[in-house]
Amino acid sequence: MKWLVILMAVFALTASAADITGTWKGTAETQNGTIERTFIFKQEGQKLTGESVSQRFGKSELMNGKVSGDEVTFSIVMKFGDNEMKLNYKGKVSGDTIKFDVQTEDGSTSITYNCKKVS
């Protein structure tokens, strides 16, 4: 009986997770102007894969992506010139919007992306 209750709880958590599969467009306001980024997400259960594309910084693959309830986390490596920077995304889904807080790996810089599902 105990295992049945545990399995039902796990199923309920999985069933209530947001499904963010699709294309999302986001903007972030920075000191250097607005950055636009497109996110293409593929979700299987709690596992999240996909890519992110920015005109300014190019394409980046999602790493360690996870969706738990309405919480979304993943990392990307952003390339600019000969440099690379790892960014950690933590977001909250609300309907067809996601608000991401993004921090550099060392925590020295953070920005906010406001995203809307487009397909």
Stockholm file with secondary structure:
# STOCKHOLM 1.0

chainA/1-119         MKWLVILMAVFALTASAADITGTWKGTAETQNGTIERTFIFKQEGQKLTGESVSQRFGKSELMNGKVSGDEVTFSIVMKFGDNEMKLNYKGKVSGDTIKFDVQTEDGSTSITYNCKKVS
#=GR chainA/1-119 SS CHHHHHHHHHHHHHHTSCCCCEEEEEEEEETTEEEEEEEEEEEETTEEEEEEEETTTEEEECEEEEEETTEEEEEEEEEETTEEEEEEEEEEEETTEEEEEEEETTSSCEEEEEEEECC
#=GC SS_cons         CHHHHHHHHHHHHHHTSCCCCEEEEEEEEETTEEEEEEEEEEEETTEEEEEEEETTTEEEECEEEEEETTEEEEEEEEEETTEEEEEEEEEEEETTEEEEEEEETTSSCEEEEEEEECC
//
